[in-house]
Amino acid sequence: MATILETAASAGMFNTLLAAVDAAGLRGALEGPGPFTVFAPVDDAFAALPPGTVQTLVDNPPQLARILKYHVLAGAHPQATLVSQEQLDSLEGAPVPIRRAAPFEVKNATVVNADIVCDNGVVHVIDRVILPG
């Protein structure tokens, strides 16, 4: 079975996320045994950010790492577990609110594909980049 990052690479729609993970120095952590739950924004989610935002974040690795860690939970949490919670703490430290009714949402993002099981966790594909706070 593939890891979270291998799964993301093979999907072909997470190029910006993967580049951001590398720029933030998080590849080694996300290739680890985990398990992790990753809310993975598609490329279009990053493209929808205000112009220049992605480059500004790439130029500031600590801030980029903070935002990316907000997309990750410790443990493997399938949708059924997530929707039973009001919120869970991200690796960044801030809580990620979970919408407990349809549609399945985290913070302000809709989960467009849930429960992609990987060797070191689970991925939920989201349509927006989520921010702590």
N, CA, C and O atoms as CSV, one atom per row, in Angstrom:
chain,resi,resn,atom,element,x,y,z
A,1,MET,N,N,0.851,-1.175,0.000
A,1,MET,CA,C,0.000,0.000,0.000
A,1,MET,C,C,0.902,1.246,0.000
A,1,MET,O,O,1.978,1.241,0.599
A,2,ALA,N,N,0.463,2.285,-0.661
A,2,ALA,CA,C,1.249,3.511,-0.789
A,2,ALA,C,C,1.088,4.400,0.451
A,2,ALA,O,O,0.086,4.328,1.163
A,3,THR,N,N,2.102,5.240,0.687
A,3,THR,CA,C,2.021,6.220,1.766
A,3,THR,C,C,1.116,7.378,1.336
A,3,THR,O,O,0.678,7.451,0.188
A,4,ILE,N,N,0.851,8.272,2.275
A,4,ILE,CA,C,0.023,9.440,1.978
A,4,ILE,C,C,0.633,10.254,0.841
A,4,ILE,O,O,-0.069,10.629,-0.098
A,5,LEU,N,N,1.940,10.530,0.919
A,5,LEU,CA,C,2.571,11.356,-0.122
A,5,LEU,C,C,2.658,10.623,-1.455
A,5,LEU,O,O,2.510,11.249,-2.505
A,6,GLU,N,N,2.895,9.316,-1.440
A,6,GLU,CA,C,2.907,8.539,-2.693
A,6,GLU,C,C,1.516,8.544,-3.328
A,6,GLU,O,O,1.385,8.668,-4.545
A,7,THR,N,N,0.490,8.412,-2.506
A,7,THR,CA,C,-0.886,8.439,-3.005
A,7,THR,C,C,-1.200,9.794,-3.623
A,7,THR,O,O,-1.802,9.873,-4.694
A,8,ALA,N,N,-0.788,10.861,-2.939
A,8,ALA,CA,C,-1.021,12.209,-3.456
A,8,ALA,C,C,-0.291,12.430,-4.773
A,8,ALA,O,O,-0.842,13.031,-5.694
A,9,ALA,N,N,0.935,11.952,-4.868
A,9,ALA,CA,C,1.715,12.124,-6.096
A,9,ALA,C,C,1.082,11.378,-7.262
A,9,ALA,O,O,1.038,11.893,-8.379
A,10,SER,N,N,0.597,10.181,-7.011
A,10,SER,CA,C,0.026,9.388,-8.101
A,10,SER,C,C,-1.337,9.922,-8.558
A,10,SER,O,O,-1.763,9.652,-9.681
A,11,ALA,N,N,-2.020,10.678,-7.692
A,11,ALA,CA,C,-3.334,11.220,-8.060
A,11,ALA,C,C,-3.229,12.336,-9.088
A,11,ALA,O,O,-4.155,12.539,-9.873
A,12,GLY,N,N,-2.109,13.065,-9.098
A,12,GLY,CA,C,-1.896,14.103,-10.098
A,12,GLY,C,C,-2.657,15.396,-9.864
A,12,GLY,O,O,-2.623,16.277,-10.723
A,13,MET,N,N,-3.339,15.546,-8.741
A,13,MET,CA,C,-4.086,16.786,-8.497
A,13,MET,C,C,-3.670,17.473,-7.203
A,13,MET,O,O,-4.375,18.334,-6.677
A,14,PHE,N,N,-2.494,17.064,-6.703
A,14,PHE,CA,C,-1.970,17.638,-5.462
A,14,PHE,C,C,-0.554,18.188,-5.659
A,14,PHE,O,O,0.241,18.185,-4.720
A,15,ASN,N,N,-0.234,18.654,-6.855
A,15,ASN,CA,C,1.119,19.131,-7.145
A,15,ASN,C,C,1.513,20.306,-6.255
A,15,ASN,O,O,2.639,20.356,-5.760
A,16,THR,N,N,0.596,21.250,-6.049
A,16,THR,CA,C,0.909,22.408,-5.210
A,16,THR,C,C,1.091,21.982,-3.763
A,16,THR,O,O,2.005,22.456,-3.088
A,17,LEU,N,N,0.242,21.102,-3.284
A,17,LEU,CA,C,0.372,20.599,-1.912
A,17,LEU,C,C,1.713,19.915,-1.725
A,17,LEU,O,O,2.394,20.162,-0.729
A,18,LEU,N,N,2.105,19.068,-2.649
A,18,LEU,CA,C,3.376,18.352,-2.530
A,18,LEU,C,C,4.560,19.312,-2.574
A,18,LEU,O,O,5.523,19.139,-1.827
A,19,ALA,N,N,4.499,20.318,-3.437
A,19,ALA,CA,C,5.566,21.330,-3.487
A,19,ALA,C,C,5.622,22.113,-2.176
A,19,ALA,O,O,6.706,22.441,-1.692
A,20,ALA,N,N,4.461,22.410,-1.604
A,20,ALA,CA,C,4.405,23.132,-0.334
A,20,ALA,C,C,4.980,22.283,0.799
A,20,ALA,O,O,5.699,22.797,1.656
A,21,VAL,N,N,4.668,20.996,0.807
A,21,VAL,CA,C,5.210,20.086,1.824
A,21,VAL,C,C,6.736,20.098,1.755
A,21,VAL,O,O,7.404,20.146,2.789
A,22,ASP,N,N,7.286,20.054,0.549
A,22,ASP,CA,C,8.742,20.096,0.390
A,22,ASP,C,C,9.302,21.441,0.837
A,22,ASP,O,O,10.309,21.485,1.544
A,23,ALA,N,N,8.662,22.542,0.432
A,23,ALA,CA,C,9.144,23.876,0.787
A,23,ALA,C,C,9.119,24.102,2.300
A,23,ALA,O,O,9.956,24.828,2.837
A,24,ALA,N,N,8.166,23.483,2.979
A,24,ALA,CA,C,8.037,23.632,4.427
A,24,ALA,C,C,8.904,22.643,5.202
A,24,ALA,O,O,8.987,22.716,6.428
A,25,GLY,N,N,9.546,21.721,4.493
A,25,GLY,CA,C,10.396,20.738,5.154
A,25,GLY,C,C,9.634,19.657,5.898
A,25,GLY,O,O,10.125,19.123,6.892
A,26,LEU,N,N,8.444,19.330,5.428
A,26,LEU,CA,C,7.596,18.358,6.123
A,26,LEU,C,C,7.557,16.974,5.473
A,26,LEU,O,O,6.885,16.075,5.977
A,27,ARG,N,N,8.264,16.799,4.372
A,27,ARG,CA,C,8.193,15.517,3.658
A,27,ARG,C,C,8.585,14.355,4.576
A,27,ARG,O,O,7.879,13.349,4.630
A,28,GLY,N,N,9.686,14.483,5.287
A,28,GLY,CA,C,10.151,13.403,6.153
A,28,GLY,C,C,9.107,13.010,7.187
A,28,GLY,O,O,8.890,11.825,7.436
A,29,ALA,N,N,8.469,13.990,7.782
A,29,ALA,CA,C,7.452,13.709,8.799
A,29,ALA,C,C,6.274,12.967,8.198
A,29,ALA,O,O,5.791,11.994,8.776
A,30,LEU,N,N,5.805,13.422,7.034
A,30,LEU,CA,C,4.619,12.801,6.426
A,30,LEU,C,C,4.923,11.468,5.751
A,30,LEU,O,O,4.008,10.721,5.405
A,31,GLU,N,N,6.200,11.174,5.564
A,31,GLU,CA,C,6.569,9.855,5.057
A,31,GLU,C,C,6.765,8.863,6.201
A,31,GLU,O,O,6.977,7.673,5.964
A,32,GLY,N,N,6.696,9.351,7.438
A,32,GLY,CA,C,6.873,8.505,8.614
A,32,GLY,C,C,5.713,7.552,8.799
A,32,GLY,O,O,4.756,7.564,8.024
A,33,PRO,N,N,5.801,6.719,9.839
A,33,PRO,CA,C,4.801,5.681,10.049
A,33,PRO,C,C,3.420,6.195,10.448
A,33,PRO,O,O,2.417,5.513,10.235
A,34,GLY,N,N,3.365,7.409,11.034
A,34,GLY,CA,C,2.063,7.930,11.436
A,34,GLY,C,C,1.447,7.088,12.527
A,34,GLY,O,O,2.148,6.660,13.444
A,35,PRO,N,N,0.167,6.844,12.452
A,35,PRO,CA,C,-0.715,7.237,11.340
A,35,PRO,C,C,-1.146,8.700,11.440
A,35,PRO,O,O,-1.166,9.303,12.513
A,36,PHE,N,N,-1.490,9.239,10.265
A,36,PHE,CA,C,-1.961,10.613,10.135
A,36,PHE,C,C,-3.283,10.634,9.398
A,36,PHE,O,O,-3.598,9.726,8.629
A,37,THR,N,N,-4.047,11.677,9.639
A,37,THR,CA,C,-5.196,11.998,8.804
A,37,THR,C,C,-4.860,13.319,8.141
A,37,THR,O,O,-4.557,14.299,8.821
A,38,VAL,N,N,-4.911,13.352,6.812
A,38,VAL,CA,C,-4.567,14.555,6.069
A,38,VAL,C,C,-5.793,15.050,5.311
A,38,VAL,O,O,-6.435,14.301,4.574
A,39,PHE,N,N,-6.102,16.324,5.508
A,39,PHE,CA,C,-7.113,17.010,4.700
A,39,PHE,C,C,-6.332,17.648,3.562
A,39,PHE,O,O,-5.665,18.666,3.749
A,40,ALA,N,N,-6.418,17.045,2.384
A,40,ALA,CA,C,-5.550,17.405,1.266
A,40,ALA,C,C,-6.260,18.323,0.269
A,40,ALA,O,O,-7.158,17.885,-0.449
A,41,PRO,N,N,-5.856,19.604,0.225
A,41,PRO,CA,C,-6.451,20.508,-0.765
A,41,PRO,C,C,-5.942,20.185,-2.178
A,41,PRO,O,O,-4.751,19.948,-2.382
A,42,VAL,N,N,-6.847,20.180,-3.127
A,42,VAL,CA,C,-6.477,19.962,-4.524
A,42,VAL,C,C,-5.786,21.213,-5.067
A,42,VAL,O,O,-5.835,22.275,-4.446
A,43,ASP,N,N,-5.146,21.080,-6.223
A,43,ASP,CA,C,-4.448,22.216,-6.834
A,43,ASP,C,C,-5.362,23.420,-7.018
A,43,ASP,O,O,-4.935,24.555,-6.807
A,44,ASP,N,N,-6.615,23.188,-7.409
A,44,ASP,CA,C,-7.552,24.297,-7.615
A,44,ASP,C,C,-7.812,25.072,-6.322
A,44,ASP,O,O,-8.112,26.265,-6.369
A,45,ALA,N,N,-7.700,24.406,-5.168
A,45,ALA,CA,C,-7.886,25.085,-3.886
A,45,ALA,C,C,-6.775,26.112,-3.663
A,45,ALA,O,O,-7.033,27.222,-3.197
A,46,PHE,N,N,-5.557,25.741,-3.994
A,46,PHE,CA,C,-4.447,26.684,-3.870
A,46,PHE,C,C,-4.570,27.798,-4.910
A,46,PHE,O,O,-4.265,28.955,-4.620
A,47,ALA,N,N,-5.014,27.454,-6.112
A,47,ALA,CA,C,-5.174,28.463,-7.170
A,47,ALA,C,C,-6.239,29.494,-6.812
A,47,ALA,O,O,-6.200,30.623,-7.303
A,48,ALA,N,N,-7.189,29.116,-5.963
A,48,ALA,CA,C,-8.274,30.027,-5.577
A,48,ALA,C,C,-7.841,31.039,-4.504
A,48,ALA,O,O,-8.574,31.983,-4.210
A,49,LEU,N,N,-6.659,30.840,-3.926
A,49,LEU,CA,C,-6.168,31.801,-2.938
A,49,LEU,C,C,-5.849,33.125,-3.638
A,49,LEU,O,O,-5.609,33.134,-4.846
A,50,PRO,N,N,-5.842,34.233,-2.911
A,50,PRO,CA,C,-5.511,35.517,-3.532
A,50,PRO,C,C,-4.159,35.454,-4.245
A,50,PRO,O,O,-3.258,34.743,-3.801
A,51,PRO,N,N,-4.015,36.193,-5.344
A,51,PRO,CA,C,-2.762,36.178,-6.102
A,51,PRO,C,C,-1.550,36.469,-5.208
A,51,PRO,O,O,-1.569,37.387,-4.388
A,52,GLY,N,N,-0.516,35.676,-5.385
A,52,GLY,CA,C,0.715,35.861,-4.633
A,52,GLY,C,C,0.774,35.144,-3.296
A,52,GLY,O,O,1.837,35.073,-2.680
A,53,THR,N,N,-0.344,34.616,-2.841
A,53,THR,CA,C,-0.383,33.982,-1.514
A,53,THR,C,C,0.531,32.765,-1.438
A,53,THR,O,O,1.298,32.625,-0.485
A,54,VAL,N,N,0.459,31.895,-2.422
A,54,VAL,CA,C,1.271,30.680,-2.389
A,54,VAL,C,C,2.755,31.043,-2.386
A,54,VAL,O,O,3.527,30.470,-1.616
A,55,GLN,N,N,3.162,31.981,-3.229
A,55,GLN,CA,C,4.572,32.374,-3.268
A,55,GLN,C,C,5.004,32.995,-1.946
A,55,GLN,O,O,6.107,32.728,-1.468
A,56,THR,N,N,4.148,33.820,-1.351
A,56,THR,CA,C,4.461,34.421,-0.056
A,56,THR,C,C,4.672,33.344,0.994
A,56,THR,O,O,5.584,33.448,1.814
A,57,LEU,N,N,3.843,32.318,0.978
A,57,LEU,CA,C,3.983,31.222,1.934
A,57,LEU,C,C,5.252,30.409,1.680
A,57,LEU,O,O,5.941,30.020,2.623
A,58,VAL,N,N,5.560,30.155,0.418
A,58,VAL,CA,C,6.774,29.410,0.084
A,58,VAL,C,C,8.005,30.180,0.568
A,58,VAL,O,O,8.997,29.585,0.991
A,59,ASP,N,N,7.925,31.504,0.500
A,59,ASP,CA,C,9.035,32.351,0.953
A,59,ASP,C,C,9.126,32.434,2.474
A,59,ASP,O,O,10.097,32.975,3.003
A,60,ASN,N,N,8.126,31.904,3.184
A,60,ASN,CA,C,8.099,31.928,4.645
A,60,ASN,C,C,7.824,30.502,5.155
A,60,ASN,O,O,6.710,30.206,5.588
A,61,PRO,N,N,8.837,29.616,5.107
A,61,PRO,CA,C,8.618,28.211,5.473
A,61,PRO,C,C,7.980,27.985,6.843
A,61,PRO,O,O,7.143,27.089,6.952
A,62,PRO,N,N,8.320,28.739,7.902
A,62,PRO,CA,C,7.649,28.477,9.183
A,62,PRO,C,C,6.132,28.711,9.122
A,62,PRO,O,O,5.362,27.933,9.684
A,63,GLN,N,N,5.711,29.768,8.447
A,63,GLN,CA,C,4.272,30.028,8.322
A,63,GLN,C,C,3.609,28.964,7.442
A,63,GLN,O,O,2.509,28.499,7.738
A,64,LEU,N,N,4.283,28.593,6.371
A,64,LEU,CA,C,3.765,27.544,5.493
A,64,LEU,C,C,3.620,26.237,6.260
A,64,LEU,O,O,2.606,25.551,6.126
A,65,ALA,N,N,4.621,25.884,7.063
A,65,ALA,CA,C,4.557,24.646,7.846
A,65,ALA,C,C,3.387,24.690,8.824
A,65,ALA,O,O,2.693,23.693,9.019
A,66,ARG,N,N,3.175,25.851,9.433
A,66,ARG,CA,C,2.058,25.989,10.376
A,66,ARG,C,C,0.724,25.720,9.676
A,66,ARG,O,O,-0.123,24.997,10.201
A,67,ILE,N,N,0.544,26.301,8.499
A,67,ILE,CA,C,-0.710,26.108,7.753
A,67,ILE,C,C,-0.865,24.645,7.327
A,67,ILE,O,O,-1.946,24.069,7.442
A,68,LEU,N,N,0.212,24.061,6.841
A,68,LEU,CA,C,0.126,22.660,6.415
A,68,LEU,C,C,-0.157,21.729,7.584
A,68,LEU,O,O,-0.921,20.775,7.438
A,69,LYS,N,N,0.446,21.988,8.745
A,69,LYS,CA,C,0.191,21.153,9.925
A,69,LYS,C,C,-1.257,21.269,10.388
A,69,LYS,O,O,-1.781,20.365,11.039
A,70,TYR,N,N,-1.899,22.384,10.049
A,70,TYR,CA,C,-3.319,22.536,10.387
A,70,TYR,C,C,-4.182,21.571,9.568
A,70,TYR,O,O,-5.321,21.294,9.942
A,71,HIS,N,N,-3.656,21.066,8.471
A,71,HIS,CA,C,-4.359,20.113,7.616
A,71,HIS,C,C,-4.135,18.665,8.036
A,71,HIS,O,O,-4.593,17.748,7.353
A,72,VAL,N,N,-3.431,18.445,9.159
A,72,VAL,CA,C,-3.053,17.091,9.563
A,72,VAL,C,C,-3.485,16.825,11.010
A,72,VAL,O,O,-3.310,17.664,11.894
A,73,LEU,N,N,-4.048,15.646,11.221
A,73,LEU,CA,C,-4.406,15.169,12.560
A,73,LEU,C,C,-3.549,13.955,12.880
A,73,LEU,O,O,-3.183,13.195,11.983
A,74,ALA,N,N,-3.230,13.774,14.147
A,74,ALA,CA,C,-2.573,12.543,14.573
A,74,ALA,C,C,-3.619,11.428,14.571
A,74,ALA,O,O,-4.759,11.634,14.987
A,75,GLY,N,N,-3.224,10.263,14.105
A,75,GLY,CA,C,-4.139,9.126,14.059
A,75,GLY,C,C,-4.848,9.029,12.716
A,75,GLY,O,O,-4.911,9.993,11.954
A,76,ALA,N,N,-5.374,7.850,12.447
A,76,ALA,CA,C,-6.129,7.607,11.207
A,76,ALA,C,C,-7.617,7.728,11.527
A,76,ALA,O,O,-8.183,6.878,12.215
A,77,HIS,N,N,-8.243,8.786,11.024
A,77,HIS,CA,C,-9.644,9.067,11.333
A,77,HIS,C,C,-10.502,8.985,10.067
A,77,HIS,O,O,-10.471,9.899,9.244
A,78,PRO,N,N,-11.264,7.904,9.904
A,78,PRO,CA,C,-12.185,7.842,8.765
A,78,PRO,C,C,-13.344,8.814,8.975
A,78,PRO,O,O,-13.551,9.325,10.075
A,79,GLN,N,N,-14.081,9.056,7.920
A,79,GLN,CA,C,-15.209,9.985,7.977
A,79,GLN,C,C,-16.172,9.646,9.109
A,79,GLN,O,O,-16.630,10.543,9.817
A,80,ALA,N,N,-16.483,8.374,9.291
A,80,ALA,CA,C,-17.445,7.968,10.327
A,80,ALA,C,C,-16.988,8.403,11.716
A,80,ALA,O,O,-17.816,8.772,12.549
A,81,THR,N,N,-15.697,8.366,11.972
A,81,THR,CA,C,-15.163,8.815,13.256
A,81,THR,C,C,-15.185,10.332,13.348
A,81,THR,O,O,-15.552,10.895,14.379
A,82,LEU,N,N,-14.792,10.991,12.262
A,82,LEU,CA,C,-14.722,12.460,12.268
A,82,LEU,C,C,-16.083,13.099,12.514
A,82,LEU,O,O,-16.192,14.048,13.290
A,83,VAL,N,N,-17.115,12.589,11.863
A,83,VAL,CA,C,-18.434,13.222,11.998
A,83,VAL,C,C,-19.064,12.982,13.365
A,83,VAL,O,O,-20.101,13.561,13.687
A,84,SER,N,N,-18.439,12.132,14.160
A,84,SER,CA,C,-18.933,11.952,15.523
A,84,SER,C,C,-18.279,12.947,16.491
A,84,SER,O,O,-18.609,12.975,17.677
A,85,GLN,N,N,-17.358,13.754,15.980
A,85,GLN,CA,C,-16.638,14.734,16.785
A,85,GLN,C,C,-17.045,16.148,16.374
A,85,GLN,O,O,-17.367,16.397,15.212
A,86,GLU,N,N,-17.027,17.054,17.320
A,86,GLU,CA,C,-17.288,18.460,17.000
A,86,GLU,C,C,-16.041,19.119,16.442
A,86,GLU,O,O,-16.121,19.985,15.571
A,87,GLN,N,N,-14.890,18.705,16.946
A,87,GLN,CA,C,-13.611,19.204,16.471
A,87,GLN,C,C,-12.509,18.283,16.960
A,87,GLN,O,O,-12.683,17.544,17.929
A,88,LEU,N,N,-11.371,18.333,16.279
A,88,LEU,CA,C,-10.186,17.585,16.684
A,88,LEU,C,C,-8.986,18.511,16.552
A,88,LEU,O,O,-8.968,19.393,15.694
A,89,ASP,N,N,-7.990,18.311,17.396
A,89,ASP,CA,C,-6.801,19.157,17.343
A,89,ASP,C,C,-5.889,18.732,16.207
A,89,ASP,O,O,-5.616,17.547,16.017
A,90,SER,N,N,-5.425,19.718,15.457
A,90,SER,CA,C,-4.488,19.487,14.366
A,90,SER,C,C,-3.073,19.354,14.915
A,90,SER,O,O,-2.836,19.625,16.092
A,91,LEU,N,N,-2.138,18.942,14.077
A,91,LEU,CA,C,-0.738,18.901,14.493
A,91,LEU,C,C,-0.205,20.304,14.731
A,91,LEU,O,O,0.789,20.473,15.438
A,92,GLU,N,N,-0.838,21.298,14.160
A,92,GLU,CA,C,-0.469,22.695,14.382
A,92,GLU,C,C,-0.833,23.119,15.796
A,92,GLU,O,O,-0.227,24.039,16.346
A,93,GLY,N,N,-1.824,22.452,16.390
A,93,GLY,CA,C,-2.249,22.741,17.742
A,93,GLY,C,C,-3.645,23.327,17.842
A,93,GLY,O,O,-4.297,23.196,18.878
A,94,ALA,N,N,-4.114,23.969,16.785
A,94,ALA,CA,C,-5.457,24.558,16.791
A,94,ALA,C,C,-6.492,23.497,16.433
A,94,ALA,O,O,-6.203,22.574,15.671
A,95,PRO,N,N,-7.698,23.629,16.985
A,95,PRO,CA,C,-8.749,22.664,16.653
A,95,PRO,C,C,-9.287,22.864,15.236
A,95,PRO,O,O,-9.409,23.987,14.748
A,96,VAL,N,N,-9.601,21.750,14.599
A,96,VAL,CA,C,-10.233,21.764,13.274
A,96,VAL,C,C,-11.706,21.435,13.488
A,96,VAL,O,O,-12.036,20.321,13.894
A,97,PRO,N,N,-12.606,22.402,13.218
A,97,PRO,CA,C,-14.030,22.110,13.386
A,97,PRO,C,C,-14.523,21.123,12.329
A,97,PRO,O,O,-14.129,21.191,11.165
A,98,ILE,N,N,-15.386,20.213,12.753
A,98,ILE,CA,C,-15.952,19.198,11.863
A,98,ILE,C,C,-17.457,19.444,11.754
A,98,ILE,O,O,-18.151,19.549,12.766
A,99,ARG,N,N,-17.954,19.534,10.523
A,99,ARG,CA,C,-19.404,19.651,10.318
A,99,ARG,C,C,-19.975,18.249,10.465
A,99,ARG,O,O,-19.582,17.332,9.743
A,100,ARG,N,N,-20.880,18.091,11.379
A,100,ARG,CA,C,-21.395,16.768,11.719
A,100,ARG,C,C,-22.631,16.383,10.912
A,100,ARG,O,O,-23.175,15.296,11.109
A,101,ALA,N,N,-23.080,17.241,10.018
A,101,ALA,CA,C,-24.220,16.943,9.142
A,101,ALA,C,C,-23.741,17.052,7.699
A,101,ALA,O,O,-22.648,17.555,7.441
A,102,ALA,N,N,-24.544,16.589,6.775
A,102,ALA,CA,C,-24.178,16.676,5.363
A,102,ALA,C,C,-24.230,18.132,4.914
A,102,ALA,O,O,-25.100,18.874,5.371
A,103,PRO,N,N,-23.346,18.559,4.050
A,103,PRO,CA,C,-22.200,17.821,3.519
A,103,PRO,C,C,-21.067,17.739,4.537
A,103,PRO,O,O,-20.975,18.566,5.445
A,104,PHE,N,N,-20.212,16.738,4.379
A,104,PHE,CA,C,-19.060,16.538,5.252
A,104,PHE,C,C,-18.074,17.667,4.991
A,104,PHE,O,O,-17.540,17.795,3.890
A,105,GLU,N,N,-17.834,18.489,6.019
A,105,GLU,CA,C,-16.934,19.633,5.897
A,105,GLU,C,C,-15.982,19.682,7.079
A,105,GLU,O,O,-16.310,19.244,8.182
A,106,VAL,N,N,-14.804,20.220,6.828
A,106,VAL,CA,C,-13.842,20.545,7.878
A,106,VAL,C,C,-13.535,22.026,7.718
A,106,VAL,O,O,-13.188,22.498,6.635
A,107,LYS,N,N,-13.674,22.751,8.835
A,107,LYS,CA,C,-13.520,24.212,8.831
A,107,LYS,C,C,-14.429,24.776,7.743
A,107,LYS,O,O,-15.650,24.650,7.841
A,108,ASN,N,N,-13.861,25.393,6.713
A,108,ASN,CA,C,-14.671,25.989,5.648
A,108,ASN,C,C,-14.515,25.246,4.320
A,108,ASN,O,O,-14.782,25.806,3.257
A,109,ALA,N,N,-14.089,24.003,4.386
A,109,ALA,CA,C,-13.838,23.225,3.173
A,109,ALA,C,C,-14.744,22.002,3.116
A,109,ALA,O,O,-14.986,21.345,4.129
A,110,THR,N,N,-15.235,21.709,1.930
A,110,THR,CA,C,-16.038,20.517,1.708
A,110,THR,C,C,-15.118,19.351,1.365
A,110,THR,O,O,-14.194,19.492,0.564
A,111,VAL,N,N,-15.379,18.208,1.973
A,111,VAL,CA,C,-14.628,16.997,1.652
A,111,VAL,C,C,-15.258,16.410,0.387
A,111,VAL,O,O,-16.417,15.995,0.390
A,112,VAL,N,N,-14.475,16.385,-0.690
A,112,VAL,CA,C,-14.994,15.919,-1.978
A,112,VAL,C,C,-14.698,14.441,-2.222
A,112,VAL,O,O,-15.293,13.819,-3.102
A,113,ASN,N,N,-13.774,13.885,-1.439
A,113,ASN,CA,C,-13.477,12.454,-1.528
A,113,ASN,C,C,-12.907,12.044,-0.171
A,113,ASN,O,O,-11.838,12.509,0.224
A,114,ALA,N,N,-13.614,11.183,0.529
A,114,ALA,CA,C,-13.222,10.800,1.887
A,114,ALA,C,C,-12.649,9.390,1.926
A,114,ALA,O,O,-12.860,8.579,1.024
A,115,ASP,N,N,-11.923,9.130,2.995
A,115,ASP,CA,C,-11.491,7.776,3.355
A,115,ASP,C,C,-10.574,7.102,2.333
A,115,ASP,O,O,-10.781,5.940,1.983
A,116,ILE,N,N,-9.569,7.827,1.859
A,116,ILE,CA,C,-8.547,7.212,1.008
A,116,ILE,C,C,-7.504,6.631,1.961
A,116,ILE,O,O,-6.698,7.358,2.543
A,117,VAL,N,N,-7.536,5.324,2.106
A,117,VAL,CA,C,-6.676,4.643,3.073
A,117,VAL,C,C,-5.284,4.470,2.476
A,117,VAL,O,O,-5.123,4.021,1.341
A,118,CYS,N,N,-4.284,4.837,3.272
A,118,CYS,CA,C,-2.885,4.744,2.867
A,118,CYS,C,C,-2.120,3.931,3.902
A,118,CYS,O,O,-2.648,3.613,4.968
A,119,ASP,N,N,-0.881,3.600,3.584
A,119,ASP,CA,C,-0.058,2.803,4.482
A,119,ASP,C,C,0.150,3.498,5.825
A,119,ASP,O,O,0.232,2.831,6.857
A,120,ASN,N,N,0.236,4.833,5.826
A,120,ASN,CA,C,0.515,5.551,7.070
A,120,ASN,C,C,-0.619,6.498,7.485
A,120,ASN,O,O,-0.388,7.499,8.162
A,121,GLY,N,N,-1.838,6.165,7.069
A,121,GLY,CA,C,-2.972,6.974,7.505
A,121,GLY,C,C,-4.106,7.017,6.499
A,121,GLY,O,O,-4.319,6.087,5.720
A,122,VAL,N,N,-4.828,8.132,6.542
A,122,VAL,CA,C,-5.997,8.305,5.682
A,122,VAL,C,C,-6.007,9.737,5.144
A,122,VAL,O,O,-5.592,10.677,5.821
A,123,VAL,N,N,-6.492,9.873,3.914
A,123,VAL,CA,C,-6.586,11.180,3.255
A,123,VAL,C,C,-8.049,11.486,2.981
A,123,VAL,O,O,-8.821,10.624,2.563
A,124,HIS,N,N,-8.405,12.737,3.230
A,124,HIS,CA,C,-9.704,13.276,2.849
A,124,HIS,C,C,-9.412,14.459,1.920
A,124,HIS,O,O,-8.760,15.421,2.324
A,125,VAL,N,N,-9.889,14.385,0.694
A,125,VAL,CA,C,-9.636,15.435,-0.293
A,125,VAL,C,C,-10.606,16.590,-0.040
A,125,VAL,O,O,-11.815,16.385,0.076
A,126,ILE,N,N,-10.057,17.814,0.045
A,126,ILE,CA,C,-10.892,18.987,0.299
A,126,ILE,C,C,-10.774,19.997,-0.828
A,126,ILE,O,O,-9.798,20.010,-1.577
A,127,ASP,N,N,-11.800,20.849,-0.931
A,127,ASP,CA,C,-11.879,21.804,-2.044
A,127,ASP,C,C,-11.325,23.188,-1.725
A,127,ASP,O,O,-11.324,24.064,-2.590
A,128,ARG,N,N,-10.856,23.398,-0.500
A,128,ARG,CA,C,-10.298,24.700,-0.099
A,128,ARG,C,C,-9.128,24.492,0.841
A,128,ARG,O,O,-9.031,23.471,1.523
A,129,VAL,N,N,-8.244,25.473,0.866
A,129,VAL,CA,C,-7.174,25.477,1.859
A,129,VAL,C,C,-7.785,26.001,3.157
A,129,VAL,O,O,-8.459,27.031,3.152
A,130,ILE,N,N,-7.553,25.298,4.266
A,130,ILE,CA,C,-8.097,25.737,5.551
A,130,ILE,C,C,-6.996,26.429,6.353
A,130,ILE,O,O,-5.819,26.079,6.255
A,131,LEU,N,N,-7.401,27.411,7.143
A,131,LEU,CA,C,-6.439,28.206,7.912
A,131,LEU,C,C,-6.802,28.167,9.389
A,131,LEU,O,O,-7.978,28.224,9.747
A,132,PRO,N,N,-5.779,28.068,10.256
A,132,PRO,CA,C,-6.060,28.101,11.690
A,132,PRO,C,C,-6.629,29.451,12.113
A,132,PRO,O,O,-6.398,30.477,11.472
A,133,GLY,N,N,-7.376,29.418,13.206
A,133,GLY,CA,C,-7.895,30.683,13.743
A,133,GLY,C,C,-9.305,30.969,13.356
A,133,GLY,O,O,-9.854,32.000,13.744
